[in-house]
Amino acid sequence: MEITVKTAEQLRLTAEEFELIKKKLGRTPNFNELCAFSAMWSEHCSYKNSIKWLKTLPREGGRMLVAAGEENAGLMDMGDGYGVVFKIESHNHPSAIEPFQGAATGVGGIHRDIFTMGARPIASLNSLRFGNLNEAKTQHLLGGVVHGIGHYGNCFGVPTVGGEIYFEQCYHTNPLVNAMSVGIVKAGETVSATALGKGNPVIFVGSATGKDGIGGASFASADITAESTEELPAVQVGDPFQEKKLLEACLEVIPTGVVVGMQDMGAAGIICSTAEMSAKGGVGMRIDLDKVPTRQQNMKAWELLLSESQERMLMVVEKGKEGVVQKIFDKWDLPCSVIGEVTEDGLLSFFMHGELEAQLPAEELVLGGGAPQYDRAYTEPTYLAKTKAFDAASIEVPKDLKAVAEKLIQIPNIASKRWVYVQYDSMVGTGNTSTNQPSDAAVVLAKPSDKALAVTTDCNSRYVYADPYKGAMIAVAEAARNIVCSGGEPLGVTNCLNFGNPYDPQVYYQFVHAIKGMGDACRKFNTPVTGGNVSFYNQNPDGPVYPTPTIGMVGLLDSVQDKMTLDFKEEGDVIYLVGKSYADINSSEYLQKIKGVEFSPAPHFDIEEEFALQQQITKAIKEKVIASAHDVSEGGLFITLIESSFNRNLGFEVASTDGGIRKDAYWFGEAQSRVVVTVKKDQVAAFEKTLSGATFAKLGTVTNGSVSIDGENWGNAISWKEKYDNAIGNLLAGHDSEHALSAL
Amino acid sequence: MKFGVVVFPGSNCDRDMQEALQNDLNQEVVMLWHKDKDISSFTTNDCIVLPGGFSYGDYMRCGAIARFSPMMQSVIEFANKGGKVLGVCNGFQVLCEAQLLPGVLLRNANQQFICKNVYLKGVGSDKALKIPIAHGEGRYFADQKTLEELEKNNQVIYHYCDENGNITAEANPNGTTNNIAGIRNAAGNVFGMMPHPERASSDALGNIDGQIILKTLLMS
């Protein structure tokens, strides 16, 4: 077969990249080799259009134990001899085509990134975006994705403790499925994804290899079109039972001390794991592809190199210790096969039936080595002119605020996600303290240490769309605020950067400015970016999705006793709003979903104001002067208050504290940097003293169930809870709820 | 007395059960590997627990493969000699497949996995106990004669109920027959239940109702 630029283009490489490959090799690659470059230089593996900007993020400092991007996931010091390992990753493209397997394998893949480093996963989160929930296609995608996440996570045995879901038209064709895993590792038991030591055996462990997922990395590096469904084999198939055994076997092998390095096989399978491990160790590998356990006959060399069959790991162990690994994998009834050895020549040499099928310098394939890095042009998107032109005075303040609130609480972005999360095992592992005691971030016992972790994912992408710089800052700030309101100290960030096509200068503008905002906010909150994932090409012929730089953040609690919860505790407790109120309805659910305004600026946000607020909340929690804390986010102050009342069937009687602010902004506006707290009557003086100098206002008191706003009776909290809890389930069951959600 | 917790491939509540028994109830616990058979150190004063999870992946009927494991042959003998055996969730399914308990567990009526706190009425407490469930196949079913015998002999150890202890249709989370959440055998030494008492036995999780269940069934 003659290899030409046409072949390269069919494999989604550009003509320039083909020339570069020929130059680097000093010859024309054969088909196997070209496939290897196609996968390794795909956007998904090489970060070729993002790496220059990613390097501007704060990628070290704090409690970081490995630099960003160095290993499969971020690793931070928890103290007392334990580390936390965490990462978020997208599985958007597979989930768009096959939602069940796409989401399931997303969960499986992110957990492997955690336990390949020697950590036991203790918590999962996921951040999901879909189109309008009234549409059958969205309901199909939501059902499939939720089923897939549950199927994999429930069997694998790691609790799904948190996450977020938004529904916006722009995600109709391109849903986003971002999965995060958090694990705990004992100091001294971490494993690096590095190959070292001439002659050390390279061992393949885990499920046998099939033809599934071939080309998945390059599939994820293109727009989704009508033809995409014909790429079905590019979607992988997951087996959580195999992965559960793989987890236990790997965590049993590591303490034996024989493992030199280990990496999971995710995108681009064997070629990626061999290339990255070799390049990092400055070595090469000689691999016999016929020794790879297969589940299909007559697989070709390029298929074996690229297959993304799930639940597989590549291990380099000390020579002569193969038997130690074999014995443990036999115990768990998992395939284990020595497929080659480490060499000193820096070359990856793949043989099959004694024939050399491909020979490539490992370094040339990888990010940070020979993979290309591009500067992309960007220009301000034209729609931003419309955003800036919005004038709130054009929106009349509604007379019946209660009717607005009743619609608001049933908007799927705001309503309870109970229909979704009851399908996830959220309690396995007996570490999730937020089941019985809810908090803004999920607080999970970091067993076997005595500490706890607060974990959250956040991104309101409408804010990012309205103002990429400020919107990305808000995503970081909200994540940190959720952790602070739960009693934690924000430690670090993992990000999942979901954008449209990077070759579109207006999309790239969103990317660049979001990275700048994220970097500035992470520096302010001292939360370095430990790693993550970029997902471009979330785009279809109708256009790109909202720029969605999802933030996964981990915070530390020295003891679970330090935890703060979000629910009102007792009738008579005094309710305060900490932070300043603004006459701001910009980019709120109220403005967009109820008033139908698509373009408006991001809501008010000032990073110094936010930072000061978080310090005040931390101080109030440490000095034990508050009984609950819940931040104001989507839906505004009213939704925050009503959510706080649900857990104990309480209510509230409150009055607006600033008559100068329009009422819709006061109750439903989404200006940032506000937290609702409650204070026991006998602690009012102590609370006000603790917060002296800060901006806060007394809103009212907790009642035994009745809800009253500005002297008006708004009924009982239980009837609000029924609307909140059942809105999504009713919609999916096909009953229009009493306030005609379908009209929204 | 001591406890054995069986580890099948795919068990994922084994460590949770171990921790609840060791840390919350101060009991001695031995983990038992599914490929082993030797439980000669256990006397009929001891107790063996089959934990929750997805034994062997549960790709056939839940528990259908686990019942054939070497360890289960020993557990069946142990139960038949009068030793106490508790199966929780997947463990309950295994006990039904092994015919140590009557009936079967079918897919939940809504065809979905369900994980949430529910309330149970039964042995050990006059008030409703708050305990989590987490299963896709928890709808207990048996023929009419068996059901009548279970009720007549007080073999239904837990019914799903509401917060106030009323056994109502609304409080039935999965469509299970007669709100049955857990049963025992006629001899009174083998117990199976879908809810997870080990997930509700520590102060750190804000719920210790599960301790009442574990103590009542296994230590009294």
HADDOCK unambig.tbl for C-alpha pairs under 7 A between the chains (distance, minus, plus):
assign (segid A and resid 155 and name CA) (segid B and resid 53 and name CA) 6.65 0.50 0.50
assign (segid A and resid 155 and name CA) (segid B and resid 54 and name CA) 5.82 0.50 0.50
assign (segid A and resid 157 and name CA) (segid B and resid 12 and name CA) 5.24 0.50 0.50
assign (segid A and resid 241 and name CA) (segid B and resid 10 and name CA) 5.96 0.50 0.50
assign (segid A and resid 241 and name CA) (segid B and resid 57 and name CA) 4.91 0.50 0.50
assign (segid A and resid 244 and name CA) (segid B and resid 10 and name CA) 6.37 0.50 0.50
assign (segid A and resid 245 and name CA) (segid B and resid 9 and name CA) 6.65 0.50 0.50
assign (segid A and resid 245 and name CA) (segid B and resid 10 and name CA) 6.93 0.50 0.50
assign (segid A and resid 422 and name CA) (segid B and resid 114 and name CA) 5.27 0.50 0.50
assign (segid A and resid 422 and name CA) (segid B and resid 115 and name CA) 4.86 0.50 0.50
assign (segid A and resid 422 and name CA) (segid B and resid 116 and name CA) 6.15 0.50 0.50
assign (segid A and resid 423 and name CA) (segid B and resid 112 and name CA) 6.63 0.50 0.50
assign (segid A and resid 423 and name CA) (segid B and resid 113 and name CA) 4.93 0.50 0.50
assign (segid A and resid 423 and name CA) (segid B and resid 114 and name CA) 5.04 0.50 0.50
assign (segid A and resid 423 and name CA) (segid B and resid 115 and name CA) 6.10 0.50 0.50
assign (segid A and resid 424 and name CA) (segid B and resid 115 and name CA) 6.33 0.50 0.50
assign (segid A and resid 425 and name CA) (segid B and resid 115 and name CA) 5.44 0.50 0.50
assign (segid A and resid 425 and name CA) (segid B and resid 134 and name CA) 5.99 0.50 0.50
assign (segid A and resid 426 and name CA) (segid B and resid 115 and name CA) 6.94 0.50 0.50
assign (segid A and resid 428 and name CA) (segid B and resid 13 and name CA) 6.60 0.50 0.50
assign (segid A and resid 429 and name CA) (segid B and resid 13 and name CA) 6.83 0.50 0.50
assign (segid A and resid 429 and name CA) (segid B and resid 16 and name CA) 5.80 0.50 0.50
assign (segid A and resid 430 and name CA) (segid B and resid 16 and name CA) 6.12 0.50 0.50
assign (segid A and resid 430 and name CA) (segid B and resid 199 and name CA) 5.53 0.50 0.50
assign (segid A and resid 432 and name CA) (segid B and resid 205 and name CA) 6.98 0.50 0.50
assign (segid A and resid 433 and name CA) (segid B and resid 204 and name CA) 6.81 0.50 0.50
assign (segid A and resid 433 and name CA) (segid B and resid 205 and name CA) 4.81 0.50 0.50
assign (segid A and resid 436 and name CA) (segid B and resid 205 and name CA) 6.92 0.50 0.50
assign (segid A and resid 436 and name CA) (segid B and resid 206 and name CA) 5.98 0.50 0.50
assign (segid A and resid 437 and name CA) (segid B and resid 206 and name CA) 6.98 0.50 0.50
